[in-house]
């Protein structure tokens, strides 16, 4: 039975308010309005023309009432009072203070043992040059050496870390998208002889195992340089465990990719067209390529020489710039000011170093700016397991509530 089709042209006119916003969440002042006329030819079955009651219920289901108020023009006109403007200013100030407080918490979370060591070296150096021989070694120094000996390696260090993080996010998105489409291809593509009854379940199970192994691989901690040189038997044992775990998980993931290729061959035997089989094999190739690219991001980081160079100079530099802060103490007549100035400069440099170190492994979920790869892959597993049809659920809810059609 072919549903009756109604063809009509709908002309809709709506006014779009141009809102001036100054960052205040509740201060929305209406100004000029522009009218838009939209004409579109619609072709839809009679059963798809739903009444206003059903449309309102759908909107209430997917858009909370607090969000729908943003589209209410009358409500927008009422928000122009002086009290609401003051309240909006108060909200903006409160949000700014909360952002500052959150920044303080993040700043404290970024500190490490390097911070304490660098501050102790800086305080000791400034105090020594201030007290030694009555401060005769005080001299005004140029900071140009710091710009290329410390600042340049740190900025390069941080920039490369964020590039690798963005690259890892792109590959993670490819893995998620390709996993879904591999499952959909095995589930929905028709074959001439018919698929086996357990074909879909085998593909889904293999994808679940592969995603779990990927999450386990990316959760392995990184190997530090000290584990190879100064870790002793415990550090070397940790490094050996990490390498063994990587090899074992890589072998399991590779085996899962081989099984997915075998499932594609089963579909070809059952009558899957050659072009669709080639496309499915391309999906398998792309997901394996994305995974091994993320392995490279995980295992190979920024150059060790630049990292060691920056770390060494951040800790040692205050020793050679102690005479400058001793000169500041003599010029200002305040040793406390010179000491605080020196400590703030050291804290700035070591803060940049901590940011760069935290970005070394962008797939380590413990970092502030790291990719939450484990939780993302767990969400992918849930998406694959959730095989419900939301359109059928929506139609069933409409029938149960006896929503009249237009």
C-alpha positions as CSV (number, residue, x, y, z in Angstrom):
1,X,0.0,0.0,0.0
2,X,1.6,3.3,-1.1
3,X,0.9,6.1,1.3
4,X,-0.9,9.1,-0.1
5,X,1.5,12.0,-0.8
6,X,0.6,15.6,-0.4
7,X,2.6,18.2,-2.3
8,X,2.4,21.7,-1.1
9,X,4.5,24.9,-0.9
10,X,5.0,26.4,2.5
11,X,5.9,30.0,2.9
12,X,7.0,31.0,6.4
13,X,8.0,34.4,7.6
14,X,9.8,34.8,10.9
15,X,11.6,37.6,12.6
16,X,15.2,37.1,13.8
17,X,16.1,39.5,16.6
18,X,19.7,40.9,16.4
19,X,20.8,40.7,20.0
20,X,23.6,42.8,21.4
21,X,25.6,40.7,23.8
22,X,28.5,41.9,26.0
23,X,29.2,38.6,27.7
24,X,26.4,38.9,30.1
25,X,24.2,35.8,30.3
26,X,21.0,37.6,31.2
27,X,21.4,41.0,29.7
28,X,19.9,40.7,26.2
29,X,18.9,44.0,24.6
30,X,16.8,43.7,21.5
31,X,17.6,46.0,18.6
32,X,16.8,45.9,14.9
33,X,15.0,42.9,13.5
34,X,15.3,41.3,10.1
35,X,12.5,39.5,8.4
36,X,13.3,36.3,6.4
37,X,10.8,34.7,4.0
38,X,11.4,31.0,3.3
39,X,9.6,29.1,0.5
40,X,10.1,25.4,0.2
41,X,8.3,22.7,-1.6
42,X,7.6,19.8,0.7
43,X,6.7,16.3,-0.4
44,X,5.7,14.0,2.5
45,X,3.2,11.2,3.2
46,X,-0.1,12.1,5.0
47,X,1.0,10.1,8.0
48,X,4.0,12.3,8.5
49,X,2.1,15.6,8.9
50,X,1.9,15.7,12.7
51,X,-0.3,18.0,14.7
52,X,0.8,20.9,16.8
53,X,0.3,18.9,20.0
54,X,2.7,16.2,18.9
55,X,5.3,18.8,17.8
56,X,5.1,20.6,21.1
57,X,5.6,17.4,23.0
58,X,8.6,16.6,20.9
59,X,10.1,20.0,21.6
60,X,9.5,19.7,25.3
61,X,11.1,16.3,25.2
62,X,14.3,17.4,23.5
63,X,14.5,21.0,24.6
64,X,14.0,21.8,28.3
65,X,11.7,24.6,29.2
66,X,14.6,26.7,30.5
67,X,16.2,26.5,27.0
68,X,13.0,27.2,25.2
69,X,12.6,30.5,27.0
70,X,15.6,31.7,25.0
71,X,13.3,31.7,21.9
72,X,10.5,33.6,23.5
73,X,10.5,37.1,22.2
74,X,8.1,38.4,24.8
75,X,10.3,37.1,27.5
76,X,13.2,38.8,25.8
77,X,11.4,42.2,25.8
78,X,10.9,41.8,29.6
79,X,14.6,41.4,30.3
80,X,15.4,45.0,29.6
81,X,14.9,46.4,33.1
82,X,17.6,48.1,35.1
83,X,17.4,45.4,37.8
84,X,18.0,42.6,35.2
85,X,20.9,44.6,33.8
86,X,22.5,44.9,37.3
87,X,21.8,41.2,37.9
88,X,23.5,40.4,34.7
89,X,26.5,42.4,35.7
90,X,26.7,40.6,39.0
91,X,26.5,37.3,37.2
92,X,29.4,38.3,35.0
93,X,31.5,39.4,37.9
94,X,30.7,36.2,39.8
95,X,31.6,34.1,36.7
96,X,34.9,36.0,36.3
97,X,35.8,35.3,40.0
98,X,34.9,31.7,39.7
99,X,37.0,31.4,36.5
100,X,39.9,33.0,38.4
101,X,39.5,30.6,41.3
102,X,39.4,27.6,38.9
103,X,42.6,28.9,37.3
104,X,44.2,28.9,40.7
105,X,43.2,25.3,41.3
106,X,44.5,24.3,37.9
107,X,47.7,26.2,38.6
108,X,48.3,24.3,41.8
109,X,47.5,21.0,40.1
110,X,50.2,21.7,37.5
111,X,53.0,22.1,40.0
112,X,55.5,19.3,40.6
113,X,58.7,18.6,42.4
114,X,60.5,20.7,39.8
115,X,58.7,23.7,41.2
116,X,60.0,23.2,44.7
117,X,63.5,22.5,43.5
118,X,63.6,25.5,41.2
119,X,62.3,27.9,43.9
120,X,64.8,26.6,46.5
121,X,67.7,27.1,44.0
122,X,66.4,30.6,43.1
123,X,65.9,31.7,46.8
124,X,69.4,30.4,47.7
125,X,71.1,32.1,44.8
126,X,69.5,35.5,45.5
127,X,70.2,35.3,49.2
128,X,73.8,34.3,48.6
129,X,74.7,37.1,46.1
130,X,72.9,39.6,48.4
131,X,74.9,38.7,51.5
132,X,78.2,37.7,49.9
133,X,80.9,40.4,50.3
134,X,78.3,43.1,51.0
135,X,76.6,42.6,47.7
136,X,79.6,43.7,45.6
137,X,78.8,41.0,43.0
138,X,75.5,42.7,42.2
139,X,75.2,43.6,38.5
140,X,72.5,44.4,36.0
141,X,72.3,41.6,33.5
142,X,70.6,41.2,30.1
143,X,67.7,38.7,29.8
144,X,68.2,38.0,26.2
145,X,70.1,34.8,26.9
146,X,67.0,33.5,28.8
147,X,64.8,34.1,25.8
148,X,66.7,31.7,23.5
149,X,68.1,29.3,26.0
150,X,64.9,28.7,28.0
151,X,61.8,30.3,26.5
152,X,62.4,29.1,22.9
153,X,62.8,25.4,23.9
154,X,59.7,25.6,26.2
155,X,57.5,27.3,23.6
156,X,58.5,24.8,21.0
157,X,58.0,22.0,23.5
158,X,54.4,23.1,24.3
159,X,53.5,23.8,20.7
160,X,54.6,20.3,19.5
161,X,52.7,18.7,22.4
162,X,49.4,20.4,21.4
163,X,49.9,19.5,17.8
164,X,50.3,15.8,18.8
165,X,47.2,16.1,21.0
166,X,45.1,17.4,18.1
167,X,46.5,14.7,15.8
168,X,45.6,12.1,18.4
169,X,42.0,13.5,18.7
170,X,41.6,13.2,14.9
171,X,42.7,9.6,14.9
172,X,40.5,8.8,17.8
173,X,37.5,10.3,15.9
174,X,38.5,8.1,12.9
175,X,38.5,5.0,15.1
176,X,35.1,5.7,16.5
177,X,33.5,6.5,13.2
178,X,35.0,3.5,11.4
179,X,34.1,1.1,14.2
180,X,30.4,2.2,13.9
181,X,30.4,1.9,10.1
182,X,32.1,-1.5,10.1
183,X,29.4,-2.8,12.4
184,X,26.6,-1.2,10.3
185,X,28.1,-2.7,7.1
186,X,28.1,-6.2,8.6
187,X,24.6,-5.7,10.0
188,X,22.7,-4.0,7.2
189,X,24.4,-4.8,3.9
190,X,22.4,-7.5,2.0
191,X,24.0,-10.6,0.5
192,X,22.5,-12.9,-2.1
193,X,22.8,-16.2,-0.1
194,X,22.1,-14.7,3.3
195,X,24.3,-14.2,6.3
196,X,24.8,-16.7,9.1
197,X,22.6,-16.2,12.2
198,X,25.5,-15.4,14.4
199,X,27.4,-13.1,11.9
200,X,26.3,-9.9,13.5
201,X,27.0,-11.0,17.0
202,X,30.5,-12.3,16.1
203,X,31.4,-8.9,14.5
204,X,30.0,-7.0,17.5
205,X,31.9,-9.2,19.9
206,X,35.1,-8.8,18.0
207,X,34.8,-5.0,17.8
208,X,34.1,-4.9,21.6
209,X,37.3,-6.9,22.3
210,X,39.3,-4.8,19.9
211,X,38.1,-1.5,21.5
212,X,38.8,-2.8,25.0
213,X,42.3,-3.8,24.0
214,X,42.9,-0.3,22.5
215,X,41.7,1.3,25.7
216,X,44.0,-0.9,27.7
217,X,46.9,-0.1,25.4
218,X,46.4,3.7,25.7
219,X,46.1,3.4,29.5
220,X,49.6,2.0,29.9
221,X,51.8,4.6,31.6
222,X,54.7,6.1,29.6
223,X,58.3,5.1,30.1
224,X,60.5,7.9,31.6
225,X,64.1,8.3,30.8
226,X,65.0,7.6,34.4
227,X,63.5,4.2,34.0
228,X,66.3,3.3,31.6
229,X,69.3,5.0,33.2
230,X,68.8,5.5,36.9
231,X,65.8,3.3,37.8
232,X,67.7,0.4,39.2
233,X,66.2,-3.0,39.1
234,X,62.7,-1.7,39.9
235,X,62.7,0.9,37.1
236,X,64.0,-1.6,34.6
237,X,61.4,-4.1,35.7
238,X,58.7,-1.5,35.2
239,X,60.0,-0.6,31.7
240,X,60.1,-4.3,30.8
241,X,56.5,-4.8,32.0
242,X,55.4,-1.8,29.9
243,X,57.1,-3.1,26.7
244,X,55.6,-6.6,27.3
245,X,52.1,-5.3,27.8
246,X,52.4,-3.2,24.6
247,X,53.5,-6.2,22.5
248,X,50.8,-8.4,23.9
249,X,48.0,-5.9,23.4
250,X,49.2,-5.0,19.9
251,X,49.2,-8.7,19.0
252,X,45.6,-9.0,20.2
253,X,44.4,-5.9,18.3
254,X,46.1,-7.2,15.2
255,X,44.4,-10.5,15.6
256,X,41.0,-8.7,15.9
257,X,41.7,-6.9,12.6
258,X,42.5,-10.2,11.0
259,X,39.2,-11.6,12.2
260,X,37.3,-8.6,10.8
261,X,38.9,-9.3,7.4
262,X,37.8,-12.9,7.7
263,X,34.3,-11.8,8.4
264,X,34.4,-9.7,5.2
265,X,35.5,-12.7,3.2
266,X,32.5,-14.7,4.7
267,X,30.2,-12.0,3.3
268,X,31.9,-12.2,-0.1
269,X,31.3,-16.0,-0.2
270,X,27.6,-15.3,0.8
271,X,27.2,-13.0,-2.2
272,X,28.4,-9.5,-1.2
273,X,29.2,-7.5,-4.3
274,X,32.9,-6.9,-4.9
275,X,32.8,-3.1,-4.7
276,X,31.1,-3.3,-1.3
277,X,33.6,-5.9,0.0
278,X,36.4,-3.6,-1.2
279,X,34.9,-0.7,0.7
280,X,34.5,-2.8,3.9
281,X,38.2,-3.9,3.6
282,X,39.1,-0.2,3.2
283,X,37.3,0.5,6.5
284,X,39.4,-2.2,8.2
285,X,42.6,-0.7,6.7
286,X,41.7,2.8,7.8
287,X,40.9,1.8,11.4
288,X,44.2,-0.1,11.6
289,X,46.0,2.9,10.2
290,X,44.4,5.3,12.8
291,X,45.3,2.9,15.6
292,X,49.0,2.6,14.7
293,X,49.2,6.4,14.3
294,X,48.0,6.8,17.8
295,X,50.5,4.2,18.9
296,X,53.3,6.4,17.4
297,X,51.9,9.4,19.4
298,X,51.8,7.2,22.5
299,X,55.3,5.8,22.3
300,X,57.3,8.4,20.5
301,X,57.3,11.9,22.0
302,X,59.1,15.2,21.5
303,X,62.9,15.1,21.1
304,X,64.6,14.0,24.3
305,X,67.5,16.5,23.8
306,X,65.2,19.6,23.8
307,X,63.3,18.3,26.9
308,X,66.6,17.7,28.8
309,X,68.0,21.1,27.6
310,X,64.9,23.0,28.8
311,X,64.7,21.1,32.1
312,X,68.3,21.7,32.9
313,X,68.3,25.4,32.2
314,X,65.1,26.1,34.1
315,X,66.7,24.6,37.3
316,X,70.2,26.0,36.8
317,X,69.5,29.5,35.4
318,X,68.6,31.1,38.8
319,X,72.2,30.4,40.0
320,X,73.6,32.7,37.3
321,X,71.0,35.4,37.5
322,X,71.2,35.8,41.3
323,X,73.5,39.0,40.9
324,X,70.7,40.7,38.9
325,X,68.2,40.3,41.7
326,X,70.8,41.4,44.2
327,X,71.2,44.6,42.1
328,X,67.4,45.0,42.2
329,X,67.6,44.8,46.0
330,X,70.2,47.6,46.1
331,X,68.3,49.8,43.7
332,X,64.9,49.4,45.4
333,X,66.3,49.1,48.9
334,X,64.0,46.1,49.6
335,X,65.4,42.6,49.6
336,X,61.9,41.1,50.0
337,X,60.8,42.7,46.8
338,X,63.9,41.4,44.9
339,X,63.4,37.9,46.4
340,X,59.7,37.9,45.4
341,X,60.5,39.1,41.9
342,X,63.1,36.4,41.4
343,X,60.8,33.7,42.7
344,X,58.0,34.9,40.4
345,X,60.3,34.7,37.4
346,X,61.4,31.2,38.3
347,X,57.8,30.2,38.9
348,X,56.9,31.4,35.4
349,X,59.6,29.4,33.8
350,X,59.0,26.2,35.8
351,X,55.3,26.6,35.1
352,X,55.9,26.5,31.4
353,X,58.1,23.4,31.9
354,X,55.3,21.7,33.9
355,X,52.8,22.4,31.1
356,X,55.2,21.0,28.5
357,X,55.8,17.8,30.6
358,X,52.1,17.2,31.2
359,X,51.6,17.4,27.4
360,X,54.2,14.7,26.7
361,X,51.7,11.9,26.7
362,X,48.4,13.4,25.4
363,X,46.7,10.0,25.8
364,X,47.4,9.8,29.5
365,X,44.0,10.5,31.1
366,X,45.6,11.8,34.3
367,X,46.7,15.1,32.7
368,X,44.8,18.3,32.8
369,X,44.7,18.7,29.0
370,X,45.0,15.0,28.1
371,X,42.6,13.2,25.8
372,X,40.2,11.1,27.9
373,X,40.7,8.2,25.5
374,X,39.6,5.4,27.9
375,X,36.2,7.1,28.6
376,X,35.8,7.9,24.9
377,X,36.3,4.2,23.9
378,X,34.0,3.0,26.7
379,X,31.4,5.3,25.3
380,X,32.0,3.8,21.8
381,X,31.4,0.3,23.3
382,X,28.1,1.5,24.7
383,X,27.1,3.0,21.3
384,X,27.7,-0.2,19.5
385,X,25.8,-2.2,22.1
386,X,22.8,0.2,21.9
387,X,21.0,-1.2,18.8
388,X,17.7,0.5,19.5
389,X,15.6,2.3,16.9
390,X,14.7,5.6,18.4
391,X,12.3,6.4,15.6
392,X,10.2,3.3,16.4
393,X,10.2,4.3,20.1
394,X,9.0,7.8,19.2
395,X,6.2,6.4,17.0
396,X,5.2,4.0,19.8
397,X,5.1,6.8,22.3
398,X,2.9,8.9,19.9
399,X,0.5,6.0,19.5
400,X,0.4,5.3,23.2
401,X,-0.4,8.9,24.0
402,X,-3.0,9.0,21.2
403,X,-1.6,12.2,19.7
404,X,-4.0,13.4,17.0
405,X,-2.7,14.0,13.5
406,X,-3.2,17.2,11.6
